Structure formats: structure tokens, C-alpha cells
Amino acid sequence: MPDDKKPSEQVTKDYKNLLKYGGIEKCDFWDMMDAIDSRNSRWEKFVDGLYKIKWKILNMWERLYCRFKFGYKPHIIKTGLSPAYYYDTDHRMLYGMMNLLVEFIEKEEPFEVVNWESDPEHSNAAKEMKAIYEWWGKYPELLKREETATSEWHEYHKKRKMPDFCNEEEERLLHVSGYLEEDRCKQEQDMLMRLIKIRQFLWT
């Protein structure tokens, strides 16, 4: 290829020679194909670059839209906990999972659109959903009962003249408070496990 000619001009000339003489002896055929491949490769890289820019912009827009949009945000798990306090992971996990069940039942209304009597598995899943949902509705009562017992123990402990030693009544109050806390934790664990077992049925 002459030095004073650009690659594109030489390729065009060689291609015309190929058409004119009907053979490859009048032009450097393989150089022509290499030049064409090189141009195609550059074009493909350019197009790929445009696609990457396009998807980066779209992903950025989706993140901003989902983060700041108003209304229902299905990608966020709501716990219902107050943002003014710190909560450990086990506490947030309990509230997050239970509120997912509440949203599923109250917003998707599965008992209106799914035939839960189609087979024993669906029937059992429906019963479990209702049982866990009802238990979670009464959960504040468990907390209140436990807090009341703990407060009674604290009040009694403050009134005593010898707070370093527990008498029979104080031991009883302390035992009741500890028992209610242990019972609540067992119920939480049991309900979380039951919810996990029916996870595959939580869709409509």
C-alpha cells in the first residue's frame, strides 16, 4: 500500500480493482479484508461504548427514581420501628419479616385471588399465614404484659429498705418477668420458623 494514500482510500481502490478484473491478482485482497475488519472492530467498540453509557445513565436514573419516588416501594422492607432509636439486628429481622407478611395479606389480598384449597400444601400454608398474622396482631399485648411485670418488680425493688437482698415476693416478681421474656422469645422464634417454611407461598 503506498505511503501517500490513506487506508480507506486504498481499500476502496482495491475493491474497485477486484470488481473490475474479477480476481484477486490485481489487488492485495487480504490487506483489504484486514482493513475492513479493523474498521468493523472500531465501530463495534464505539457502539459498545454507547450502550455502556446508556445503561449507566438508566441505572442511575432508576436508583434515583426508586429512592425518591413517592408511593409504594416494593424493594424496601419496612419494619414499622421508630427511627429515633437503635435496634439490634434480631429485633429488626423480626419486625421486617412480620411486616412483609402483613403487607402481603393486606395489600395483595391472597385469600381473594388464590385457591388455597387446591391441595393440602396450599391449605396448610393458608392456615399458617392466618395464625402468624393473628399472633403478630396480638404481639403488642405480649410486650405490654412483659413490661408491666418488669415495672412491678422495679417498683417493689425500689420500695424495699434492703435492696441488695431479694425476699420471697421480689423473687416471685423477678421470676414472672423472666418467664414472660423467655416465653416471648420462644414464640418469636417459633413464628419466624413457621413463616420461613411457607415462604414459597407468599406470592400471587
Buried (B, 14 or more C-beta within 10 A) or exposed (E): BEEEEEBEEBBBBBBEBBEEEEEEEEBBBEBBEEBEEEEEEEEEEEEEEEEEEEEEEEEEEEEEEEEEEEEEEEEEBEBEBEEEEEBEEEBBBBBBBBBBBBBBBEEBEBEEEBEBEEEEEBEBBBEBBEEBBEBBEEBEEBEEBBEEBBEBBEEBEEEEEEEEEBEEEBEEBBEBBBEBBEEBEEEBEEBBEBBEEBEEBBEE
